[in-house]
Amino acid sequence: MRADFSAIAKWVAPGSQVLDVGCGDGELLNYLKVLKKAQVYGVELADDKVLACAEKGLNIVQQNLENGLALFEDNSFDTVVLSQTLQTIHQTARILSEIARVGKECVVSFPNFGHWSHRAAVALGRMPVSKSLPYQWYDTPNVRVLTIADFEALAPAVGLKLLDRVVLHEGKPIQFLPNLRGSLAIYRARRA
């Protein structure tokens, strides 16, 4: 299980309606369905991942997130999750506005490119590869690089009010110098 799943689950109320955009194979949705008895729905583009969700009996819509979430009405879900997907999206501001529109609250997690090891790799002339960034520069699905500080600056600009934050490194919470020492950031937010 990914390190951000338990942090995300703490912010999901039992029995609530959850939408996971960029849900991958549905592992988080299945976790929330079992643990929180949540009514779960997912949005995913990749054929193999949509099939994996369907095989798990999950409600899944195949759609490109770059086109937004127009098929969902305002406040359709208690929580909308964007888990380790933000860095793969070209229209970052648009998808953040959309998840805030569709959900009463939203949860966003992403790998922190500001972690000291990533900074060191770039300073030494190479793109970073780590547990949180396991791809080489030439095969990465990431189209954006962002840090905790970048996200905290962007959130209010796109109409998000940040409510909570958890920063992890190898599954352990980081309090001191999180933008330097944390490899994964998880935020709970709502529309401002």
C-alpha angles and dihedrals in degrees: 000000000000117000094241095057097080092045090051092047091056088064095048116090118224112266094011127140113254131188118194111197112202087016097171112198092348097254093138093044092051090048092052092044091055100035100038101022085233124169099241134199131175141201118205136155105199113094096218093050093047088052091049089053092048090050088055090053094248125150104248136176119198108221142135109249090211086074092059129233100287093143090067123074125227114286092004092146137041090223132014115196127205100182117185090329104099093085091056095057125091096201097053099160092047095052092047090052090047096052089048089051096047097042132054084219133007136205121209125186128179141161111266109235088191093072111127094244091055091049090049092050091053091045088054090052101258135103112249123261118185143134090282092042103035098165133092116238091256098053103033120127087209114110095170133048116206140168133209089259091051092052093047089053094047098045098073091041090061094043102265124139109205112224106172140002135198120186119193139186116192089343096307123113117251119207104160116070094345096179090057101035104031122086097186129039126196123188135186113206145157137200110288 
